[in-house]
């Protein structure tokens, strides 16, 4: 007789396991009281969680606000001052500078690659003397609060894989987003709101945004970002259908939970628990979401600080104000998306529009967090998926010229918890085309963000299809020189 036959034939549920262990639920309860950290690692092949003792070390940031500028802002027109481009305006970019670097199909067929200088004036600002153009007058006033990384680079030259890479650590769809990893690893400090909230500027065109940018990938679905919208229904399908009262809804959920518990005991699929937790969260959000979306009690000086657009729900400015409110409610990861930065033509006009829509509100958010004592443990990030070329796309004699995609270098800035103030890290050459100092790869950037949250990026993993995955794949180094 095979000694394993009994185990193969007997139905052995999770409840049986807990009942038959020596201490059962009492041991688990005691463990949760001693260490109440909401996320303790990852599901192994048996979908049991391994205790990774998160956070791995004291965190400097409790939460993240990521102001993602979709389409790739031109670093050469806003942040990276290159006087040589004025001297060489209209002249061919040297072959020694361009080298054998990959080009997009939009400019690879150009007969020439003339350099084009920015028409915008650059000045030094603050005690730190950081250079910025006059496109961002409000942000220029707070440069001493900011940490600029001017040596970011990526391998992706087209928008969709570049955005996917920056948000998920892979250029291929299907991996969990950064916010989902944070949600999975650290859990929630507010049980009535999602850990990961997404706000997208309304009525913006440009490169399309896909929900996978804030998706959970192969993580349980409870960790995906929840999009809050302007208008009557901030979260789709949250409200009860006509004729269904709150009491009826609660009764439905109670019965549904009984059914799901039975399903889980029979099948053991953790996605059943994720689905149930989402139903319960939706029920609680029926009260919490309208409350956080209501800005009617904000004083006039706050609207003045964020700008006139902040009174118009769904604008970037209004979303920045909501981000501050979500921070006050201890939401862990808040991601704003603002489209329209993909300026292959008509750059001089269109970039003015983009900066006007984002400059004042971005600066106001940082100032507002600081005056409330929230910047000390909140990290704010501003930037896109890659940079733009120092040579022109289209005829340089045209008023509608633009700049093509450029993965070799771009600029982001950060402010708040854990990063140094008033510094510039890394540098590009005098053409703004190649890196010359302290390169920061996308995976380095991701590793640094996780570090600020108290997470060792190499240890927060999830086993999927026989392999352990992490946000930074098998790469990434923490950029320690920008840490305070």
N, C-alpha and C positions, 0 to 999 in steps of 0.2 A: 504493500500500500504506500502510495506517495504521501509523505507527511505534509505536503502543501495542499492536498486536495481539499481539506477542510476549509482552509483559508480562501481557496478559489470559489468554493460553493456557498460560503456563508456571507450574507449581506452585512457588511461591517461599516457602519456610518460614522460620521464625525461625532455624533452624539454618543454612540457606543464607546468610541475612543476616550472621550472626555469622562464618561461615567466610570470606565474600567481603570483609568489611571489612578495612582494612589491618592493623589490630592485633588484631581479633577478641576472643576471650575474654581475652587477655592484658591488653588495655586496661581491660576491665570489672573484672578481678581487681585490677589496680593501683588503679583508682578506689575499689574497696571497701576496700582497705587504707588509702588516704589518708583516706577519709571513710566510716567504718563505720556511720554513722547508719542505722538500720534502715528508716526511711521517708523518702523524699525528695520527696514531693509527691503528685501525683494522676495517675490515668490520663487521658490525653487521648482524642480520638476514635479513635485507633488502639490504645488500651489500653497505651500506653507511659508510663512515669513521667517526670514533669518534676522536675528538681532544684530544690526550694524551700529547700534548706539548713536543714532543721529540726534542732534548734529555731532559731527566728528570732533569738533573743537569749537570754542566760543565764537559765535557769529558777530560780525560787525554790522551787518545789515539784517534787519528783520523782514524787509519787503523790498520789492523791485517795482519801479515804474519805467517801462521801456517805451520811449517815444520813437516808433519806427517810421522812418521817412521813406516810403516805398517808391522806387524808381531811381534812387541813387543821386543825392544832391551833388552838385559840382563843388568839390573841395577847393578847386582853383579860383572859384568866384566868391567863396565865403570865408574859408579858413586858412588856406595855404598860400601865403603871399610870395609871389615869384617875380621880382623886378626884371629879371632877364627876359621874361616873355614880352615885356614892353619894348625892349631893345631889339628883339628878334621877331617882332610881330610880322607875320606874312612870310617869313623865311621858312625853309624846309627844316623839319625836325631832323637832326643828325642821325645817320644810320647807326652810329655808335651808341646813341641813346635808345633808339627804338629796338635795335637788335633784331632778334628772331622771334619777338614776342607775338603771341597769337592776337589776331584781329577779328572783329565780328564781320559778318557778311555785309554789313551796312557800309563799312569803309574800306574793306580789303581791296575793292576794285577801284579805289580812287587813284588817279594818276599822280597826285601829289599829296603831301601831308603838311600843310603850312601851319606853323605855330600861331596861336591866337591868344592875346593877352586879355585879361578881364577889363571891362570898361568901368568896373566899380572901384572906388577908392578904398585903400587899406590904411588903417591907422593902428597904433599901439594903444592898448587900453589897460587901465588898472595899474596897481603897484607892480604886478607881474609883467607888464609890458607886452602882453600877448596880442599878436596881430589878428585883426578881423576886418572884414569889409563893411562898408556902410549899409549892406543889405540887412544886417541884424543889429539895429541900434539898441534894442532892449537887452539882448543877450550880451552885447559888448559891455554893458554896465555891470555885469556880474561875473566877468571873467575870473576874478580872484576867488570865486567859489568853484571854478570848473577845473576839471582834469581833462586835457586834450590828448588824444592818441592820434598822431598824424602819420603813423606807420602801419595802419591796418592793411591787411591784404587777404585775398581769397584766391581760390583756383577757378572760380566760376565766372564766366564772362557774359552769360545771359541771365535775364532777370529771374525767371522761375527757379532754376536750379540754385542761383545765388541766394535768393530769399529762403528757399527750403534749407540750404546749407547753413545759413546763419541762424535760422530758427530751430533746426533740428539736429545739426551736426552731420547731416548727410545731404548730398545733392539729389538723392532719390527719395521719392515720396514713401511714407510708411513708417518713419521713425517718430517717436514722441517729440513734441516741441519742448523748448526750454522751460516754459511755464508749467507744462505737464510734469516734467522731471522734478521741478521744485515742489509742485503740489504733492506728487507722490512721495517725495523724500521727507518733506517737513510738515505736511498736513495743514490743518486750518487752526487759526486762532479765533475764528468766529463761525460757529456752527450754523448760523442763519444766512450766510452768504457763501458763494463758491470761493475756493482758494485762488482761482485763476479766472480773471475777468478780462474780456476783450472789448475795446471801443474802437469803432471804425468811423472816420470822418464821412459824413453823408454827402451825397451828390458830387463825389470826386471821380474823375476818370483817369485813365492811364493804364499802366500795367495791371492786369487783374489780380485780385487777392483770392486765395483759396483757403478754405477752412482748415486744410491740413496744416497751415502755418501755426495754428493753435490747437491742432489735434493731439489726441492721446497715443496715436500709433498703436503699438502692441501692448501698451499699458492698459489696465482696466479703464473702462470708459468714464468712470467718475472723475478722472484726472484731466479730461479735456477742458479747454477754455470755454467759458460761457459768454457768448456775445450779448452785451447790453445795447439796445437800440434806442434811438430817439422815437418819440411818438407815443401812442396810447399803450402799446404792448412792448415794454422794455425788453422782456424775454419772451420769445415766441412760445405759445401754447402753455403759458404759465397760469393764466386765468381759468377759473372754472367755466364749463359750458353753461349756457342759459338754463336756468331751472335747477342747477346743482348748487346747493348751499355748502358752506364750510363744514357743517356737521356731516352732511352726506359724503363729502369728499373724504373727511377723516374716517368715516365708517368704511368707505371703499378701500382706503389704504390699509386699514387694520385687517380686512379680509384678504387683501392682496398679499400682505406680509405673511399671513399664515400659509397661503399657497406657495409663495416663494421659498419659505423656510422648508416646506416639504420637498419642493423641487431640489433645493440645495442639498438636503440630506440624502436624496435619492441619487443625484448626479454629481454633486461636489464641484460644480463649475463656479469659480469665484465671480464670474460676470453676473451671475444671478444676484449676488450680494451688492455688486456695483449698481445694478439696475434698481434695486430696492432703495439703496441709499440716495439715488438720484430722485426717485419719486418722493422720498421724505424731504429732501432738500427743496424740491419744487414747492412742496406744501408750505414749508417755513418761509420760502422766498416770496410767497404771495403777500406777506406783510413787510418783510425786510427790504425788498427791492423798491417798491414805491417810496418808502421812506428815504432811502439813500439817493434816489433819483430826484427828489424834491429839493430844489434850490431856492425856493421862495423866501426862505428865512435868511439867505445870505445878504449881508449889508451892501449898500451901494459901493463902498470903497473896494470891495472884493471884485465886483463886476468891472469897476474902473481899472483895477490892477490887471485883470485878465483880458480886458478889451471888450469892445461892443459886441463882438461875436459870441461872447460867453453867455449872452442872454438868449441865444438862438440854439436850441437843443440839437445835438448831432454835429455841430461844428467842432473843429479841433480845439478851439478855446473852451467851449462848453465841456468837451471831454476831459480837458486838463483839469477843470474845476471838479468834475466828477471823480477824477483820479485822486484828487486830494481828499474828497469825502470818503472814498473807498479805503484809502490809507488810514483815515481816522477810524474806520470800522475793522481794521486789522486784516484786510484782504492781502494775501501773500504776494501775488504776482499780477500786475495790471499792465496790459499791453495796449497801446494806442497805435493805430495804423493811419497814416496820412498819405494818400496817393498823389501823383501828379509831378514827380520830380524827374521824369524820363525825358530830358530836353535835348533831343537830337536836332531840333530846329527851334528857331525863335527863342533861344535861351535867354537873351538879354531882357525880354519882356516877361516870359513865363516864370523865371526864377524870382522876379520881384513879387509876383502874385503869391508864390509858394512861401516866401519868407515873410510876407505881410500876414499870411494866415497862421504862421507858426511861431514867429519870433517872440511877440509880446506874451503870448500864453505860456510858452516854454519857460521864459524867464520868470513870469509871474508864479508858475507852479513851484519853482525852486525857492523863490523868495517867500511864498506863502508857507511852504513846508518849514522853512527856517524860522519864521516868526512864531510858528506854533510848536517849535521844538521837535518836529518830526523828521527834519533832514538828518539829524544825528544817527538815526537808524533806518533811513530809507535811501536807497540808491536809485538815482535817476539817470537814464541812459538816453542819448539822442544820436541817431545816425541811420544810414541806409545800408544797402547790400554791397555796393562797390563804389569806385570813384568814376571820374570822367577824364577823357583825354585832354592833353595840352595842345593837341593839334585839332583843327576844325573838321567837323563833318559838314560837307557842303562847301560852297564857294565862300571864301573869306571876304569877298566883296559884297556879299549879300547881307542884308540886315536880319535875315532869318537863319543864320548859321547856328550850329549847335556843337555839342561835344558827344563823342561816342562813349560806350562802356569802357571802363578801365579797371580791371581787377588787381593791378599791381600795387596800387596804393589808394587809400582813402582815409578820411578823418571822421572820428566820432568824439563826442565829449560825454563826460560823466560828472555827477555831482552828488555829494552826500556821504553816506555811511562808508567809511573804510578807505576812501581814496583821497590822495593829496589834493590840496586846493591850489589854484593858480599856477599849474605846471603844464608844460608841453612835453610829451614823451614821444620819442622817435622823430625822424625827419625824412624828407624826400630830397632828391637832387634839385638843382637849380631850374630844371624844366618841369618839376612836379610830376615826373613820369616814373622814376625808379626810387626804391628805398635806399637810404644811405645809413640810417642809424636805427637800431633797436626794432626790428620787424616784429609785428604782432599778428600772428595768424588767427583766423576765426576760432580755431579750437583753443588757442591761448586765451582769447577773449572770454570764451565760454567757461574755461577752467577757472579764470579769475573771478567771474561772477559767482560761480558755485562756491569758491573759497570764501568770498565775502559773506555768504550765507551760512558759513560753518560746515560746508560739505567738501570732502575730499572727492574730486571728480572721478578719481580712479576706483573709488569704493562704492559709489552709488550706482548699482547695476541692476539689471533685470534679465532673467533667463528666458529666452524666447527661441523656440525651435532648436534647442540644444546648445545655444551660445549665449554667453553673458554680454549684454549690450550696455553702453553708457552714452551719455550725451556727446562726449568728446571722442567716441570710438576708441582708437588706440593711440591717440595723440594728445597734445595740449600740455602747456606749462603755465603755471601761475605767473603773471607779470608782477613780480614782487616790488619793483621799483616805483610803482604808482600807488602802492598801499601806504596808508598813513599809520 
